Amino acid sequence: MTPFGAKVRELRAKQKITLKEMAEALSVSSAYLSALEHGKRGTPTWYMVQRMITYFNVIWDEAEELQRLAELSDPKITIDTGGLTPRATELTNMLASKINGLSEESLEHLIHQLRVVSSRDNI
């Protein structure tokens, strides 16, 4: 499941909306929404995210969170390290080979560390 999919599922549960009801309201198939929630589809379009924001009638902060999560929810990301240092290639390959075995705690730690060093490097 993607971060965006988890948030959509959470919003549906809060408002007691079934997948079928939401699909009908958005004029998409239940299979599409299910695949989107479970990370079997790529990042939703900006237009689809806006439709969901309107559908859930969310306020500014939650709307921004949905947009941010959509941007971070591509389940099949490719990282091109061509032209970068050997350490960048090493890091991406290590992550690719080990990500399946990392615990939620370890993933949270790595995300935090990446945010810290990104801030330090002004990116």
C-alpha positions in Angstrom: 0.0 0.0 0.0 1.2 3.5 -0.8 1.2 6.4 1.6 -1.5 8.0 -0.6 -3.5 4.8 -0.6 -3.3 4.5 3.2 -4.6 8.1 3.6 -7.5 7.5 1.1 -8.5 4.3 3.0 -8.3 6.2 6.3 -10.6 9.0 4.9 -13.0 6.4 3.5 -13.1 4.6 6.9 -13.7 7.9 8.8 -16.6 8.8 6.6 -17.9 5.2 6.3 -17.6 5.3 2.5 -17.3 2.0 0.6 -14.9 1.6 -2.3 -17.9 1.1 -4.6 -19.6 4.3 -3.4 -16.5 6.3 -4.0 -15.8 4.8 -7.4 -19.3 5.6 -8.5 -19.1 9.2 -7.3 -15.7 9.7 -9.1 -16.8 7.8 -12.2 -14.0 5.3 -12.0 -14.1 1.6 -11.4 -13.8 0.0 -8.0 -10.9 -2.0 -9.3 -9.0 1.2 -10.2 -9.5 2.7 -6.7 -8.5 -0.6 -5.1 -5.3 -0.8 -7.2 -4.5 2.9 -6.4 -4.9 2.2 -2.7 -2.8 -1.0 -2.8 0.1 0.5 -4.9 -0.8 -1.5 -8.0 -1.3 1.7 -10.0 1.1 4.5 -10.5 0.8 8.0 -9.0 -2.7 9.4 -9.4 -3.0 12.4 -11.7 -3.3 15.9 -10.3 -6.9 16.0 -11.6 -7.8 12.7 -9.7 -6.2 14.0 -6.5 -8.3 17.2 -6.8 -11.5 15.2 -7.4 -10.7 13.1 -4.3 -10.1 16.3 -2.2 -13.4 17.6 -3.3 -15.2 14.3 -2.8 -13.9 14.0 0.8 -14.5 17.8 1.4 -11.2 18.1 3.2 -9.7 21.3 4.6 -6.5 23.0 3.5 -4.0 21.1 5.6 -5.5 17.7 4.7 -5.8 18.7 1.0 -2.1 19.6 1.0 -1.2 16.3 2.7 -3.1 14.3 0.1 -1.3 16.1 -2.7 2.1 15.6 -1.0 1.3 11.9 -0.4 0.3 11.4 -4.0 3.6 12.8 -5.1 5.4 10.4 -2.8 3.4 7.3 -3.8 4.8 6.0 -7.0 5.3 2.3 -6.2 7.6 1.6 -9.1 10.2 4.4 -8.9 13.4 4.3 -10.9 16.5 6.1 -9.8 19.0 7.1 -12.4 22.5 7.5 -10.8 24.2 8.1 -14.2 26.6 11.0 -13.7 26.5 10.8 -9.9 29.2 9.6 -7.6 29.8 5.9 -7.0 28.5 6.3 -3.5 25.1 7.4 -4.9 24.9 4.3 -7.0 26.0 2.2 -4.0 23.3 3.7 -1.8 20.5 3.2 -4.4 21.5 -0.4 -5.0 21.7 -1.2 -1.3 18.3 0.3 -0.7 16.9 -1.7 -3.7 18.3 -5.0 -2.4 17.4 -4.5 1.3 14.2 -2.6 1.4 12.0 -5.7 1.5 13.6 -6.9 4.8 13.5 -3.6 6.7 11.1 -3.2 9.6 8.7 -0.3 9.9 10.9 1.1 12.7 14.0 0.9 10.5 12.1 2.5 7.6 11.0 5.4 9.8 14.6 5.9 11.0 15.9 6.0 7.5 13.2 8.5 6.4 14.0 10.7 9.3 17.7 10.5 8.6 17.2 11.4 4.9 15.1 14.4 5.9 17.8 15.5 8.3 20.7 15.3 5.8 18.5 16.8 3.0 17.8 19.8 5.2 21.5 20.1 6.0 22.4 20.0 2.3 19.6 22.5 1.5 17.7 20.1 -0.8 
